[in-house]
């Protein structure tokens, strides 16, 4: 895991540690989790490091494109800025 310091606070690109916002926010493991206990422990560690879900960027969630400002027409979003929603 990498924690990046930004002006609004730390940002963690979670990659496969948190696939979707929904599973992270609801505290539910990803349906294909190999070891549920380890996955939930990973969620707790992400939240401990980031301070809140809004500083975590899930690895495969299209909601990232709705939550962060777009900077390059459908190609890039600024996850180092505060979420817009």
Residue, then its C-alpha position, 0 to 999 in steps of 0.5 A: x500500500x502507498x499513502x500519498x501526502x496531498x494538500x487535502x490530506x493523505x490519498x491511498x490508491x487502494x488498487x485491489x485492497x479495496x475494489x469498490x467504494x461500496x464494499x469499503x463503505x459498507x464493511x462487506x468483503x468483495x464477493x470473491x475474497x479468498x480470506x474474509x477476515x484478512x480482507x476486512x482487516x485490510x479495510x480497517x488498515x486503509x481507514x486507519x491510514x487514510x482517516x476516511x473513505x474519501x481519501x481512499x481510491x478503490x482500484x476498480x470503481x467507476x465511481x472514482x470518475x464521479x467523485x473526483x474532478x476530471x482533468x482530461x476528457x474521460x481519461x484522467x481525474x485528480x484524486x489529489x484534490x478533494x472529492x466533488x461529491 
